[in-house]
Amino acid sequence: MGVFFGRNRLKDFKARALARPDVRREYEGLKEEFELLDEILKARAESGLTQAELAARIGTTQSAVARLETAMGKHSPSIGTLKRYASALGYRLQVRLVKKEGLTTLAQKTHSVPVDADALLARARALRRTPKGGRVADRLLNSLKGRLKGMSKANVREKQKSG
């Protein structure tokens, strides 16, 4: 028996290994890293570049490219490195957060009361008419107007200062 497995032997080995719960758990934990590694390798293969040619484009060594392509678990490249790698191959790096199924969000945990924006504005306008609450109500009204348009508190304050 040689060092290399034939395709069928490798598939059989993988099937036997994944039948064990501990191996399957570890395999699933590394699934995303393997998917990224597959994309990296396919992109370089499609470009027709060698590791040395790619390294020259990125401004690094061939061994650094080899490490990036083989040991994702041992070496975690920076986003900047991945961007340079992708760019050198004519790609754009895209990083996304994908919601896991079954996790509870903060909105699901808290029982928030829907806010009626029209009622809030009407209340602020009513306060504006009173002499005591005039200045505070003006700020509140302007803040509400800005917040309803999706502005942050800091942006509303900045807008109030400037004009």
C-alpha positions as YAML, in Angstrom:
chain: A
units: angstrom
residues:
- id: 1
  name: MET
  ca: [0.00, 0.00, 0.00]
- id: 2
  name: GLY
  ca: [1.47, 3.35, -1.07]
- id: 3
  name: VAL
  ca: [1.35, 6.69, 0.67]
- id: 4
  name: PHE
  ca: [-1.39, 7.98, -1.67]
- id: 5
  name: PHE
  ca: [-4.94, 6.68, -1.52]
- id: 6
  name: GLY
  ca: [-6.93, 6.12, -4.68]
- id: 7
  name: ARG
  ca: [-10.07, 8.19, -5.11]
- id: 8
  name: ASN
  ca: [-12.36, 5.40, -3.91]
- id: 9
  name: ARG
  ca: [-10.15, 4.54, -0.96]
- id: 10
  name: LEU
  ca: [-10.11, 8.18, 0.11]
- id: 11
  name: LYS
  ca: [-13.90, 8.39, -0.13]
- id: 12
  name: ASP
  ca: [-14.23, 5.19, 1.92]
- id: 13
  name: PHE
  ca: [-11.81, 6.51, 4.53]
- id: 14
  name: LYS
  ca: [-13.70, 9.81, 4.73]
- id: 15
  name: ALA
  ca: [-17.06, 8.01, 5.08]
- id: 16
  name: ARG
  ca: [-15.71, 5.78, 7.89]
- id: 17
  name: ALA
  ca: [-14.13, 8.74, 9.67]
- id: 18
  name: LEU
  ca: [-17.27, 10.90, 9.44]
- id: 19
  name: ALA
  ca: [-19.33, 8.05, 10.90]
- id: 20
  name: ARG
  ca: [-17.63, 8.84, 14.22]
- id: 21
  name: PRO
  ca: [-19.48, 11.67, 16.05]
- id: 22
  name: ASP
  ca: [-16.29, 13.30, 17.37]
- id: 23
  name: VAL
  ca: [-14.70, 13.40, 13.91]
- id: 24
  name: ARG
  ca: [-17.93, 14.67, 12.31]
- id: 25
  name: ARG
  ca: [-18.16, 17.49, 14.90]
- id: 26
  name: GLU
  ca: [-14.58, 18.62, 14.20]
- id: 27
  name: TYR
  ca: [-15.13, 18.31, 10.44]
- id: 28
  name: GLU
  ca: [-18.29, 20.44, 10.58]
- id: 29
  name: GLY
  ca: [-16.44, 23.03, 12.71]
- id: 30
  name: LEU
  ca: [-13.81, 23.41, 9.99]
- id: 31
  name: LYS
  ca: [-16.25, 23.30, 7.07]
- id: 32
  name: GLU
  ca: [-16.25, 27.09, 6.48]
- id: 33
  name: GLU
  ca: [-12.45, 27.24, 6.50]
- id: 34
  name: PHE
  ca: [-12.27, 24.40, 3.97]
- id: 35
  name: GLU
  ca: [-14.83, 26.15, 1.76]
- id: 36
  name: LEU
  ca: [-12.75, 29.34, 1.79]
- id: 37
  name: LEU
  ca: [-9.60, 27.34, 1.09]
- id: 38
  name: ASP
  ca: [-11.32, 25.65, -1.87]
- id: 39
  name: GLU
  ca: [-12.33, 29.06, -3.27]
- id: 40
  name: ILE
  ca: [-8.77, 30.37, -2.88]
- id: 41
  name: LEU
  ca: [-7.27, 27.36, -4.65]
- id: 42
  name: LYS
  ca: [-9.85, 27.42, -7.47]
- id: 43
  name: ALA
  ca: [-9.26, 31.15, -8.05]
- id: 44
  name: ARG
  ca: [-5.50, 30.66, -8.40]
- id: 45
  name: ALA
  ca: [-5.97, 27.59, -10.62]
- id: 46
  name: GLU
  ca: [-8.34, 29.53, -12.90]
- id: 47
  name: SER
  ca: [-5.86, 32.39, -13.14]
- id: 48
  name: GLY
  ca: [-3.10, 30.02, -14.26]
- id: 49
  name: LEU
  ca: [-0.60, 31.61, -11.87]
- id: 50
  name: THR
  ca: [1.95, 29.69, -9.85]
- id: 51
  name: GLN
  ca: [2.43, 30.40, -6.17]
- id: 52
  name: ALA
  ca: [5.67, 32.22, -7.00]
- id: 53
  name: GLU
  ca: [3.99, 34.42, -9.64]
- id: 54
  name: LEU
  ca: [1.15, 35.24, -7.27]
- id: 55
  name: ALA
  ca: [3.62, 36.01, -4.48]
- id: 56
  name: ALA
  ca: [5.43, 38.48, -6.74]
- id: 57
  name: ARG
  ca: [2.13, 40.26, -7.50]
- id: 58
  name: ILE
  ca: [1.23, 40.48, -3.81]
- id: 59
  name: GLY
  ca: [4.71, 41.42, -2.67]
- id: 60
  name: THR
  ca: [5.41, 38.38, -0.52]
- id: 61
  name: THR
  ca: [7.21, 35.05, -0.77]
- id: 62
  name: GLN
  ca: [6.10, 31.82, -2.40]
- id: 63
  name: SER
  ca: [6.26, 30.09, 0.99]
- id: 64
  name: ALA
  ca: [3.84, 32.66, 2.47]
- id: 65
  name: VAL
  ca: [1.36, 31.92, -0.34]
- id: 66
  name: ALA
  ca: [1.83, 28.18, 0.26]
- id: 67
  name: ARG
  ca: [1.09, 28.64, 3.99]
- id: 68
  name: LEU
  ca: [-2.04, 30.64, 3.18]
- id: 69
  name: GLU
  ca: [-3.24, 27.93, 0.79]
- id: 70
  name: THR
  ca: [-2.57, 24.94, 3.03]
- id: 71
  name: ALA
  ca: [-2.91, 25.75, 6.69]
- id: 72
  name: MET
  ca: [-5.92, 27.99, 7.24]
- id: 73
  name: GLY
  ca: [-6.44, 26.57, 10.74]
- id: 74
  name: LYS
  ca: [-2.84, 27.15, 11.80]
- id: 75
  name: HIS
  ca: [-2.40, 30.53, 10.15]
- id: 76
  name: SER
  ca: [-5.20, 33.10, 10.07]
- id: 77
  name: PRO
  ca: [-4.44, 35.63, 7.34]
- id: 78
  name: SER
  ca: [-5.58, 39.20, 7.82]
- id: 79
  name: ILE
  ca: [-8.39, 40.64, 5.76]
- id: 80
  name: GLY
  ca: [-5.80, 42.87, 4.10]
- id: 81
  name: THR
  ca: [-3.78, 39.83, 3.02]
- id: 82
  name: LEU
  ca: [-6.88, 38.13, 1.64]
- id: 83
  name: LYS
  ca: [-7.81, 41.34, -0.22]
- id: 84
  name: ARG
  ca: [-4.34, 41.53, -1.83]
- id: 85
  name: TYR
  ca: [-4.54, 37.83, -2.75]
- id: 86
  name: ALA
  ca: [-7.99, 38.28, -4.33]
- id: 87
  name: SER
  ca: [-7.00, 41.46, -6.15]
- id: 88
  name: ALA
  ca: [-3.86, 39.86, -7.61]
- id: 89
  name: LEU
  ca: [-6.10, 37.17, -9.12]
- id: 90
  name: GLY
  ca: [-8.65, 39.65, -10.45]
- id: 91
  name: TYR
  ca: [-11.20, 39.06, -7.70]
- id: 92
  name: ARG
  ca: [-12.80, 41.17, -4.97]
- id: 93
  name: LEU
  ca: [-12.91, 39.87, -1.39]
- id: 94
  name: GLN
  ca: [-16.38, 39.71, 0.11]
- id: 95
  name: VAL
  ca: [-16.83, 39.06, 3.85]
- id: 96
  name: ARG
  ca: [-20.36, 38.49, 5.15]
- id: 97
  name: LEU
  ca: [-22.00, 37.67, 8.45]
- id: 98
  name: VAL
  ca: [-24.67, 35.03, 8.05]
- id: 99
  name: LYS
  ca: [-27.22, 34.48, 10.81]
- id: 100
  name: LYS
  ca: [-27.03, 31.04, 12.40]
- id: 101
  name: GLU
  ca: [-30.30, 29.21, 12.64]
- id: 102
  name: GLY
  ca: [-31.81, 28.76, 16.09]
- id: 103
  name: LEU
  ca: [-30.13, 31.72, 17.81]
- id: 104
  name: THR
  ca: [-32.34, 34.20, 19.62]
- id: 105
  name: THR
  ca: [-31.89, 37.85, 18.71]
- id: 106
  name: LEU
  ca: [-32.10, 40.75, 21.13]
- id: 107
  name: ALA
  ca: [-35.38, 41.84, 19.54]
- id: 108
  name: GLN
  ca: [-36.84, 38.42, 20.30]
- id: 109
  name: LYS
  ca: [-35.70, 38.58, 23.93]
- id: 110
  name: THR
  ca: [-37.03, 42.04, 24.70]
- id: 111
  name: HIS
  ca: [-40.65, 43.00, 24.46]
- id: 112
  name: SER
  ca: [-40.43, 46.32, 22.71]
- id: 113
  name: VAL
  ca: [-43.47, 48.52, 22.26]
- id: 114
  name: PRO
  ca: [-43.97, 49.88, 18.76]
- id: 115
  name: VAL
  ca: [-43.49, 53.65, 18.62]
- id: 116
  name: ASP
  ca: [-46.04, 55.80, 16.82]
- id: 117
  name: ALA
  ca: [-43.89, 58.50, 15.23]
- id: 118
  name: ASP
  ca: [-46.87, 60.75, 14.43]
- id: 119
  name: ALA
  ca: [-48.00, 60.70, 18.07]
- id: 120
  name: LEU
  ca: [-44.48, 61.59, 19.24]
- id: 121
  name: LEU
  ca: [-44.29, 64.53, 16.85]
- id: 122
  name: ALA
  ca: [-47.76, 65.74, 17.89]
- id: 123
  name: ARG
  ca: [-46.71, 65.60, 21.57]
- id: 124
  name: ALA
  ca: [-43.51, 67.50, 20.82]
- id: 125
  name: ARG
  ca: [-45.46, 70.18, 18.94]
- id: 126
  name: ALA
  ca: [-47.85, 70.51, 21.86]
- id: 127
  name: LEU
  ca: [-44.94, 70.99, 24.27]
- id: 128
  name: ARG
  ca: [-43.48, 73.57, 21.93]
- id: 129
  name: ARG
  ca: [-46.46, 75.86, 22.54]
- id: 130
  name: THR
  ca: [-45.83, 76.11, 26.28]
- id: 131
  name: PRO
  ca: [-43.43, 78.85, 27.37]
- id: 132
  name: LYS
  ca: [-41.66, 76.68, 29.96]
- id: 133
  name: GLY
  ca: [-40.90, 73.77, 27.66]
- id: 134
  name: GLY
  ca: [-40.14, 75.88, 24.60]
- id: 135
  name: ARG
  ca: [-36.40, 75.35, 24.25]
- id: 136
  name: VAL
  ca: [-36.37, 71.72, 25.31]
- id: 137
  name: ALA
  ca: [-39.34, 70.94, 23.09]
- id: 138
  name: ASP
  ca: [-37.63, 72.60, 20.09]
- id: 139
  name: ARG
  ca: [-34.61, 70.35, 20.56]
- id: 140
  name: LEU
  ca: [-36.85, 67.34, 21.05]
- id: 141
  name: LEU
  ca: [-38.84, 68.16, 17.94]
- id: 142
  name: ASN
  ca: [-35.73, 68.67, 15.82]
- id: 143
  name: SER
  ca: [-34.21, 65.52, 17.23]
- id: 144
  name: LEU
  ca: [-37.33, 63.55, 16.40]
- id: 145
  name: LYS
  ca: [-37.47, 64.95, 12.89]
- id: 146
  name: GLY
  ca: [-33.89, 63.89, 12.30]
- id: 147
  name: ARG
  ca: [-34.27, 60.52, 13.99]
- id: 148
  name: LEU
  ca: [-37.30, 59.68, 11.88]
- id: 149
  name: LYS
  ca: [-35.18, 60.15, 8.78]
- id: 150
  name: GLY
  ca: [-32.70, 57.59, 10.12]
- id: 151
  name: MET
  ca: [-30.11, 60.04, 11.44]
- id: 152
  name: SER
  ca: [-28.07, 59.23, 14.52]
- id: 153
  name: LYS
  ca: [-28.21, 61.48, 17.60]
- id: 154
  name: ALA
  ca: [-24.72, 62.80, 16.80]
- id: 155
  name: ASN
  ca: [-25.75, 63.70, 13.25]
- id: 156
  name: VAL
  ca: [-28.89, 65.45, 14.52]
- id: 157
  name: ARG
  ca: [-26.83, 67.48, 17.03]
- id: 158
  name: GLU
  ca: [-24.29, 68.40, 14.35]
- id: 159
  name: LYS
  ca: [-27.08, 69.52, 12.02]
- id: 160
  name: GLN
  ca: [-28.65, 71.60, 14.81]
- id: 161
  name: LYS
  ca: [-25.33, 73.35, 15.52]
- id: 162
  name: SER
  ca: [-24.67, 74.16, 11.90]
- id: 163
  name: GLY
  ca: [-28.04, 75.58, 11.09]
...
